[in-house]
Structures are given as structure tokens and as C-alpha cells.
Amino acid sequence: MPKTKKVLFDNNPGRNAQTVGIARELGTDIELIHEPSVGVVGNKGDSQCYLGVQQKVEAIHACLRQSIGEGSEQMRMRLVQPEYTVATSDGMRNGTREMRYSLIGREVTHDTMCEHLSASGLEGTIAVVACDKPPVGTLAAILEHDRPAIIMSDGPIRPGTDSVTHEPIDIITGFQVAGSNDEPMKKRVASEACPGYGSCGGMFTYNTMQTFIGVVGMQPLHMVSPASDDARRLEQFPGELVTHLGAMIAADLTPRKIVSRDSIRNAMIVSMAVGGSTNVLLHGPEIARAAGFGNFARDIMSPEEFNHLSQHVVPVLVDARPFGRYSMVDIDEKGGIQVIVKELLDAGLLNGEAMTCTGETLAQQIARLDPPAPDGDVICSVENPYKPTGGLRVLGGNLSPEFSAVLKLAGVEGGLENNVFLGKARVFDAEANLLHTLENSPEVFEHHDMVIVRYEGPSGAPGMPEMLDSTSRITTLCREKGIIVGLMTDARFSGGSVGLVIGHVGPEAALGGPIAFVEDGDEIVVDLNVNELNCTALSDPETLDTRKAAWEKIVAANGGMHPAVGNVDTRLLNRMRRTAVSAIFGAGMHPDRVLWVPESREPVKTAFVPSNKYRAGSERAF
């Protein structure tokens, strides 16, 4: 073990007093207390997302305990008792002030996990992850620790069934009926949408990131899609995880040997193919940073290449919620995420030589799993996809000079005829003001309004809240009135959001980004032919300078921060305000707003170029 981080290196009786006591209470060999340690961790919080985690952690812990000892088939390791991180629930907090803590939860999970991994000197770790931010924080910490580790999704929740319509429903259904006046219907949906336990069941952020973690190589692919209450997660998967971890320890197969430039690129391509959440453009850069790559656009995938792949190479293969009909459980019934990965591999879109946590390359793991062919309904083939183009697009233009703005095309229901949206700005300084108007004066919204919500970015909110409540109400409003209303923001969106919604606009308003200078009535142009987001008025240098000067005067009079930013009343929120980096770098917390990259490394560029054999001429090297 050339890089072991074991911390118990001598026979100090003070340290031994506790390690002996723990070994005795856990039922492991006291003679192994000075061996490298191994353990299981889990994510916990206050929603249904986390209710199934503990039982999986305990099942894995029991398997580890049985696998430790001095026998020929056992691991000579010290067993560490399970540890849990803490997190909030996006679904319960959307539209409230507490939503500010959602993205911050990724950072809190990361810090908590770093303390546990490093202070315990864990040589081998199995992580059970739930919801959407904690898994990313967990993986980032594991990458920084860089000792053998493997992840398992806790699993998605099964959809509910509406007792009147008999249609499948989920948490997004609940948000989409929030603006209705039918109180009995709203109560019924709230009571029936989320039976059982597990994380959000559609192709929202949780399942986007679980798919990402599987494809990037840190989770066995067949463990991604089964439901949280699937018996395999207690009866089959724990033993498999322990076996894989033992092999990783023996081979010194560490996370940074798995998470490479090509594996991250593979994961981004699959995220496009499943119509995944816009949040992958925040979490992908954070995972890359933790793996040693400090500039996602330079080291992994440029906006130009991302858009080329989305426009010309990568189709959407699943008819999944929120833009489609089916849940992750339905995907699992048709063979799981591995069906999608095999399709993409066979079509030439993924590099099958990327290493995975099973000790196999991605292609070898797929060959062993031998998934079925797409059913053509839930999962479509690359040759006959659900949608011909990828689900995500990043935008530049004078409102997004960082090329940070992201649009989820898979969820757009109208407004981009000829790939162009032309609208009128309707500006709100804070989401609370928008929600108040949607609740009390929905009639003021007109066809081709572009709602702008600002001062809700990483520093401005602080915490960059997602706007599922707002987008759901706007979607319902548009359907009821037969109009198209877009929304753009320096905040972000839930993976469950649909409609013409553009997030991560940067630089954010609180830091003087151009979005701060837009005024009511300005013409807003979204042009996907050139992938730009522009405010026509700001194209005039004199207008831009005048508005910027007026903004700076307001900021100066308010002590250096615009009065529209959110309140800071905890140390954690203050830390986010003062340290948050841009969305293009993951919107995490870093001293002096300078991205910290542990043991930075140069990306290894292979000869592989993603292509689609069903689209002649799609291959393009960048």
C-alpha cells in the first residue's frame, strides 16, 4: 500500500484504549487495530430521500465485519464504525429562504466526509449516497482522499398513483399543481405522490448524478437504477461492494486512477443522452476539480465541444420524467442504465477503455453485465432516439460572457421556433418577489415574457437556490393560458424543472454581471443557432456604461453589496457569500474566490473522439 493513510502507527496506550474498545464492541479482532482501516459511510437528512440509507449502511457494515480477520480469504483491516453526513431536502425547501442551504449542502457533505476520511485514515471506503448534492460532495471528498473507495446509490423512490386518474405521479406533479385552486386535488396529490422511500424517481438531478457517478466509474452500473426498496440493495449488492473494495485495495486502484478526463467526458455525454439535469454543469466541474482538473472547459470539455455534441452527435434515449412519462424504476425494469451505456458504446459515443471500480474497463463491465437491447418505449436506440439532439445547451452572449448559462432543451415545450426566442424582460430582484406575483397577480404575465430572477446566485442568495416552485408555477400558467413565458436567472434549477428556463447566468448580479443591468421591457434574445443569450439594449456601449455606473453607485452607498442580495444570518451563509466561485467552476466555496485544486494534474488526451455511427460526419476533434 504505497500511499496508505493509516493513522494508528504505534502502541500508545491512550490511543489503544479506544481502538481496543471499538474492536471489542464491533466484534472484530483486537490484534488488527494497527492495520489500515476500512468502513462504510452514508448520507442522511430529513426527507424520504434518506430513509433507506441506514439499513444499507448496516448491511454493508455487517458484510465488512465478516470479511475482516486473519483468515486466508479475509482482509487484514481495522473496521471503523459507520459515519453519516447531514443534509437538507430540496423538495421540502424549494421556494423558501431555507433553499439557500441546498447547494451549500454539497460543500458541508464534502467537509464532513473529508474530516472522517482523513482523520480516520480510511484505506477503504464504501459510501451509500442519497438525494443529489450529498453524493457529489461525497465523491469530491473521496477523490481528494484518493484511497480505494466505491459508491452505491441508495436508490430512487417508486412513483405514486393518483387514485382518481390512476396515472403515475411524483413530487414534480405536486409542484406543478401548486397554482391550482382545486384544494381537494392538491391534497390528494400531496398524499399520494411519494409513497415509500428513496430519492426523486425521475431523471432529475439525483438520477442524473447517480448515472454520472456510475459512468465515471465510481459505482457499478447495475446498482444505479434499482429502487431504494429493491431487495438486491440489502441481499446482493453489499457482498458485491465488499468484494470489489477488497480487490481495489489489493490492486491499489484509487479514485484518481478511475476518474480521468475520458471518464468525465463519458459521464457528460451520458448526461446529455438521458436528458439530465442542468445541475450536471455545476457538479461535473466540482468532480473534475476534486480529481485534479482546475479548468473544466480547458481540461475536460469546452463549451464549443459540449454544444457540438449536444447539437450534432448525442441524442436523448429515454422517455423520462420530467419531460417524458417514465421513472428510473421503469428504466430499471427495462434493463437499467447499462442498456443506455451499451447503446452509446456501440454507436461510438463513449470511450470503453476508461477504468471502473469493478477493476474492469467500461466496455468490459458492460460485456459482463450483458444488458438487453432497448425496448423502444422507455429506452430508445441511438438509431431511433427519443429526441434527435442532446438535452442540454450552454450559452454565451452579452448576458453570459463566462459562457456559463445553461438551457435544458429536453424540457422545452415551445418558444424556440427556428431556434430563436425573442421576448421582453420582466425583472424580479429575488425569487420571493416572483412567487408573490405568481400567487397574487398571475394575469400580469404575457406571451413571450422573459422573467429574470437575479441576486440569487452563489454569492447573492447566497447559495444559488434552485427554482422548482417558480418554474412549476410558470409551466402551469403557460399551459392554462396558452402562452410562452421564459425564465432566466443567476440561480439554478431543479432537475424536475421544465419549460424555457436558463440558469447559471454569470457573472451573477451580486458581483456586477450584466444580468444586473437589465431593465423591464428590454428585448431578450435566445439564439440557439449561435448559442447566445443577449439583451439588445446592452449591446449599446453607452447604455451599458450608464446602467453599470448607476448600479455601482447603489452598491457603493450600501457598503459594497447591492441591497437586493439575500440576508446573511449564519456563519455558513456568510462563508458562501464571501467565498463562492462562479458556476463555471462549480459554485463551491473556496478561499478568496480562488478555486482550490488538490494535487493538480494535466489531463491525458487520448485519441478517442466521440462519434455517432448513425450520423455521418458527426465526428469532430476539439
N, C-alpha and C positions, 0 to 999 in steps of 0.2 A: 504494500500500500504506500506508494511513493509520496502521496500528498495527504496522508491521513491527518485529520484534525482532532484526534483523540486528546482529551484534556486531563485524564487521570493518569499521571505518569510516574507517580511514586507511591510510597506506602504511608503517607502522613495519616496518622490515626484519626485526626479530625475529619478529613475527607472520607476516610474509610467508614467512619461511624454511620454516615448517611448512605453510602453506596452499598454497604453490607445490609443495612436495614431495608433499603429498597429492594435489593435482590431477594432477601428473605420474604418480604411481603408479596412480591410478584411471582415467587415460586421459581426463581432461576438460580443457577449455580453461582454460589458465592465466590468460587475460585476464578470467575470470569469478570470480576468487577474492574480489572485494569485493562480489559480488552476494549477495542473500539466499540462504540455504541451504535445501536440501531433502534428505530422507533417509528411510530405512526402518529400523524397529526391530522387534525380536521378543522374545517371552518364551521363556526356556529353563529347564530343570530336569532332574531325574534320573529321569524316568519316560517311558513311551511317549507320554504326552500331548505331549511337546515334540520328539519325534524328527523330525517332519516340518517343523518351523518353519524351520530354517536354509535348506533348499532353496527354500522360498517366498521368504524374505527375499532370497536371492541372485538369484532370478529377477526379483523386483521391482526390485532394485538395478540389474540389467542393463538393464531397461526404462527406468529413470530415467536411466541413463548415456546411453542412445541418444536420450533426449528432451531432453537438455541441450545447449545450444550457441547460436550466434548466427544460425542459420537462421530463416526466416520461420515455420516450424511448430514451432520448438523453444522451450524455456523458458530464459531468461537467468538461470541459478541456479548456485550453488556446490553441488556434490554432497558430502555428508557420508558417511563410511563407515558401514556398518551397526553398530548397537549392540544389545546384548541385556540383558534383565533376568534375574535369578536367582530361582528359586522352588523350593519343595519339592513333594512329591507327596502329596495327601490319601490316595489309595488305599494307598500304601505305609506311611503313618504312622498311620492310624486305629487307635485302641486303645492307642497308645504315648505316652510322655511327649513325643515329638517332635511329636505332633499339635498341641501348643501353638503351633507356628510357622505353622500353616496360614493362619489369618485374618491373622496378622501379616504374612504374605507379600504380602497386598494392599497393606499400608502400605509395605513395603520396595520393591515394584514402583513404587508411586507416587513415593516419594522418589527412586529411581534414575532414573525417567523424567523427573521434574522437573529434576534436575540436567542430564540430557542435553539436554532441550528448551531450557531456559533458557540454559545455558552455551554451547550451540551456536547459539543464536538461530535455531532452525529456523523457517523461514517456511512450510514444507510438510512434512507427515509422513504416512507410511503405516505402519501398525502391523499386524503379524501376531501374533495372540494365541492362547494355548492354556491348557488347564486352566480353572479357574473364578475364582480370586482374582486372578491377574495381569491378565486382561482388564479387570476393574473398576478396579484400580489404574492401568492404562494409560489408560483413558478419563478417570478423575478428573484425572490429570496433564495430559492433552490439553485438558480443559475449563479448567483453571487457566491453562495457557499461552495458550489461545484464539487460535491461529493455524490456518490451514486444515489439516485432518487428516482421515484416513479410516482405517477399521479393516477388516481381513479376518480372519475365523475361520480358524485352521489346519485345522479340520475334525474331525469325530468319527471314532473308530475303528470298524471294522466288527465286528459280533458274531462270536463263535466258534461252533463247532458241537460239541456233545457227541458223541463217537464211539460211544457206547453208545445213548443215547436219540435221537440225531440232532436234538435240539432246539437252538435258538439259546441261547447262554449269554454272559454278560458278567461284569465284575468284581463286580457285585452278587450274581450266582449264587455266586461264590466266597465272599463274606462270609456268605451265607445257609446254606451248608453247613459253616461253621466249627465248629459244635457237634456235628456228626455223628461217630459212632465208625467210620464206613466210611473207613478211611485210603486204600485204593486209589481210591475215588471222589473224595475230596478232592484227591488228587494229580492225577487225570485232569482235574478241573475247573480246577485251577490251571494246568495245562499247555495247556488248550485254550480258556480263556475270553477271552484277549486277544491274538489274532493280529494281526500288522501293527503299525500305529502310529496315533496320533491320540488325542484326548481322549475321555472317557467317552461312550458312544454312546447311552444312554437319555436320557429327559427329566429328567436330573439337573441339578445346578447349572450345569455348563458349558453345556449346550444351552439351559437356561432363560435364562442371561445372554447367550448369543450371540443368541438370539431377541430379548431385550430390547434389545441394542445395535443390532440391525437395525431394530426397530420404532421406537426412539427417534431413528433417523435417521442413525446414525454408521457403518453398514455396509450396502452394497447387499443387499437382501433375498435375492437369488438366490445369494449367497455364504455364507449361514448354514449350510445343511444338507448340502451335498455332503461325502463322506468326505474325510479328510485325504489319502488316496492317489488321489483323483479327479484325472484328468489336467487338468481345467479349472483347477485351482488353480495349475498351472505354465504351462499353454499359453494360457489365455484370460484369466483374472482379473487377472494382473499388468498387462497392457496397459490393461485397463478401469480399474483403480485409478489408474494414472498419468494417464490421460485425465481422469478425474473430479477428481483432485487439481489438475491444471493449470487446469481450469475453476473450481474453488473458489478458487484463488489469484487468478485473473483477476477474479473477482467479489467477492473479499474475503468469501467465505462461510465463516465461522468456526464452531467448535463451539457457542458460546453462542447463535448465531443459529439453530441447529438444535435443540439440546436445550432445550426450553421446557416450561412447565407442561403444555401439552396433549400434547406428545410423550412426556413421562414418564408421564402418565396413560394414554396409549395403550399404552405398554410394560407397565405394571402390569396392565392389562386382558388383554392377550395372555398374560401370565404366568399369570393365572388360567385362561385358556382352554386352555392346554397342560398344565394340572395341574402347574405348575412348582414348583421347589424353594422351601422356606421361606427359604432364604438371600436370595431377592429382597427380603425385608423388611429385610435388612441392607444389601445392595448398592444398592437403589433410593435410600434416603436418602443414601448416600455419593455417588452420582452426582448427586443433586439438590444436595447441599452444594457440590460442586465446580462446579456450574453456577450457583451464587449463591443457592440457596434454603436458608435455615438451619433451617427447621422444616418437615419433610415433612408432618406432619399438618395444619398450618395452610396451607402454601403449595401443596401438591400434592394430597393426598388424606387426609381424616380417617379414623380407624378406623371411624366410623359409616358413611361412604360406602363404604369398602372392603368392609365386611361386607354392606351393601345390594347392591352389585354382585355379590358372590360368591354371596349367597343367592337373589337375585331376577332378576338380569339376565344374568350371564355363565355360559354352560355350558362344560363340558370337551369339546373337539372331537377329541382324539387318544387312541387306544388304545396308549399308550406305556409303556415301562418307566420306573419300577419297578412301577407299579400295573397296567400292561397288558402287551401282548405285543410291541410293535414298537419298533424303534430309530429314531434320526434318519436313518439311511441309508434305511430303509423310507419315512419321511416324504419324503425327497428323491426317491425313485423315484415317488412319487405326486404330485409337482409342487413339493414344498418348502414352507417356511414361508409363502411368498407365497400359497399356497392358503388357509391359515388366516386370514391377514390380509385377503384379499379377502372371505372369508365374513363376517368380523366387520365390515368396512367396509359391505358390502351390507346387513347386518342393522341398522346404525345404532349399532354399539358403539364405533366409532373415529372420531376427527376426521381426516378425509382431507386437511385443509388444512395439517397440520403439515409443515414443510420437512424434506428429507433431504439427505444428502451427494451425491446424484446431481444436485442442482440442481432436482429435481422435488419437488412435494408427495408425501405418502404415496399419495394417490389416483392421481396421475399416474404414479408409479413402478409401481404395481400395474397400471394400464391398459396401460403399455408392456410389462410382463412377461407379461400376459395368461395367468395360470395356469389350469389346468383346474379343473373342478368337483371337489369332494371325492369320493373313491372310495367312501365309505360304510363302509369297513372300517378302514383305517389312520387316515384323516382323515374325520371326520363333518361333517355340515352343522349350522348353527345351528338349523335347523328340527327336525332329528332328531339330537341330540347324543349323544356317548358317555356323558356324565353330565349331568343337567339343571342342576346348580349348579357354581359355580367351585371350584377345587381348594384354596383357602386361606381361612383364617378367623383373625382376630385377636381376642384375648380380654382382657377386663378382670377385675374381681372383686378380692377381698381378697388374692389371691396375685399379682395382676398390676395394681397400681394405676397403673402407667405405660401400661396398655393395650398392652403390648409382646408378650405371649405369642402364639405363632403355632402353628396346627394345620394340617397338610396333610390336608385331607379326602379328597383324591383317593386317598390311600394307606391309609385306614382300612378294615379288614376286618371290623370288628364292635365292639360295645361302646357304640354311640351310639343304641340303640333309643330312639325318641321324642326323639331329640336330646339325651339326658342320659346321662352316665356317673357312676355312684356307686361309689366304691371306697375302699380302705383304704391309707393311706400306708405305704410300706416305704422307709425313708430310707437313703441312702448318701452319705457325705461323700467325694466323689471317684469318678470313673468306675472307677478301678483296683479299688476295693473291690467295685463291682457286677460287673465282669468276673470277679473271683476267685470270687464266689459263683455266677455263671452257669456257670463252668467246673467248679467242685468240688461245688456243692450246688444244682443246678437244681431239685431236688424241693421246696425251701422256698417257691417261688413258688406263689401260689394264685390262683384265679379272682377277677378284679376287684381285684387288687393295683394300686395306682398307685405305681410305682417313682419315687422322687425322687432325682435326682443333683444335688448342689449344690456350691458352691465351685469351679465350673468355668466361671464367667462371664468376661467380658473382663478384669477385674482379678483374679479369684480363681484362675484356672488357673495363670498368666494366659494369655490368648489365645483363650478361648472355643472350645475344640476341638469338632469335630463327633463324633457318637457312632454312626457306622455299624456298628462292631463290636458295640456293645451292642444297638442296635435290631435288627440282623440275627439275633443270638442269641435275643433275646426273641421275634421273629417266628417263628423255627423252633420254639422251645419251645412257643409257643401253638398252633401247628399240630399238633405231636406230641401234646400233652396235651389238646387241645380246650378250652383256656381262653382268657380275655382278660386280658392284662396291659398296662396303660398305662405310659408313661414321661413324666415332665416334668422339665425341667432349666433352669438358668440358662445352660447352654451352648447349642449349636446342633446341627443335624442335617445329614447328607449329603443331597443331592438324591435319593440312592438309598434313603433310609430309608423304610420303610412301617410301618403299624400306627398305633395310637392314641398318637401321640407329640406332645408340646407343648414347644417350645423358646423361648428368649429370655425366660424368665420374669424380670421385673425390677420393682424394683431387684434386682440379684443378691445372693446370700447374703453374699459377701465385704464388701459395702457396707451390710449390715444390712437387706436386703429381707425381706419377710415369709416367703419361702421358707426363710429361716434358722431360723424359729421353729416349723416343722412337726415333729411327733414321730411315731414309729412308731405305727401304729394309728389316727391321725387320719382322720376322714372327709373325702375329697376329692370335690368335685362339679364336673363339667364340664357346663355347661348351655348348649347352643347355641341354645336358644330366646331367651336373653338375652345370649349370648356372654360368659359369665363363667366364671372359674376360681376356685373358693373352697375354703378349708379351714374346715370348720364350727367347729372349736374356736377359730379366730382371730376369729370373729365376736363372741366374748365379750370385751369390753374388758379385763376383769380378767385373763383368761387371756393375752391378747396382751401386756399390760403386764408380767406376771410373767415370761413367757418372754423378752421383749425385755430386761428387766433382767438376767436370768441370762446371756444372750448377751453383753451389754455388759460384764459383769464378767469373762467369759472373755477377751474382746478386750483389755480394759484390762490384764489380767495377762500378756498375750502381746505387749505393746509396740505395741498399736494395730491388730493384724491377727489374725484368727481363726487358730488353729493348724491348721485343716483346709485352708487355702489351699495351692496348689501352691508348690513351691520355685522360687526365682528365682536362677539361676546365670549369667546373661549380661546384659550391658547392655541388649540388645534386650528381653528378658523384663521386666527392671526398668522399662524405659520404658513397656511396655504396662501393667504393674501400676499405675504412678503416673499415667498419663495417659488411660487408656481411658474413652471416653464410653459412655453407655447404648446398648443395642441399638436403641432407637427413633431414635437419631441415627447409626446405622451401626456402632457399636462400634469406631471408629477411635481413633487416638492424637492427642490434642490437648493443648497446654499447660494445666495446671491443670484438666483435665477440662472445659474450656470450648470448645465447638465453634467452630473457626475457619472462617469463610466468606469466600472471596476475592471482593472487589467485589460484595457482596450486592446483589440486585435484587428488586424487587417482582414477584410473579407476575402475568402478564397473563391475566385470566379472560375467556375467550370465551363466546359464547352457547351453545356446543355442550354438550349433555347426553347422556351415553351412554344408549342405549335398545336394546331388543330387539324388533323388529317382530313377532316370533312370540310375544311375551308382552305382552298388553295390560295397560297400567297399570304397566309396569316402570320407566318414566321418572320420575326424581325428582331435582330440583335440590338441591344442598347449598351 
